[in-house]
């Protein structure tokens, strides 16, 4: 008698909580993260420090913020390859505006407006003209990155004008010991 793959899968039984957990990819990723953390804690003096965990949490929050927006795109069956370049472009708009003396309270809305304009262009090209999202966002990836390079003259921006301390607090500071970007991530996750 020849058994099919479906028959073999159907006959498999996973008894107990651990057996069921082991069938999920998330379990293995979590296990790898835990084992990696234990190894790094034992092998280095700096991994399990408060400062490093603060930095890891803060840096993860930026990725999480972008992932919240990308979740909506992916759920609707879309794709956006330009998101990283648009983040860089909006950061460059904010940084260059503040470096020229603009208030952070004007520079942030200007940067968000720039990102919104790029999203609007992408949306029009996809929804109205009918160009496939992969093609549009791949092209916009290069366009947004190029505009950011032109704005900055391909140089790093280190000075952010009179509101530099506010910008550094917003992106690198903390409130009650919790990294500010993590608080933003939590608020966005609750709102969406």
Protein Blocks (a to p, Z undefined) as FASTA:
>chain_A
ZZdfklmmmmpccehjklmmmmpmklmmmmmmmmmmmmmmmmpmklmpmklmmmmmmmmm
mmmmmmmmmmmmmmnopacfklmmmmmmmmmmmmmmmmnopafklmmmmmmmmmmmmmmm
mmmmmmmnopafklmmmmmmmmmmmmmmmmnoopacfbgbjklmmmmmmmmmceehiafk
lmmmmmmmmmZZ
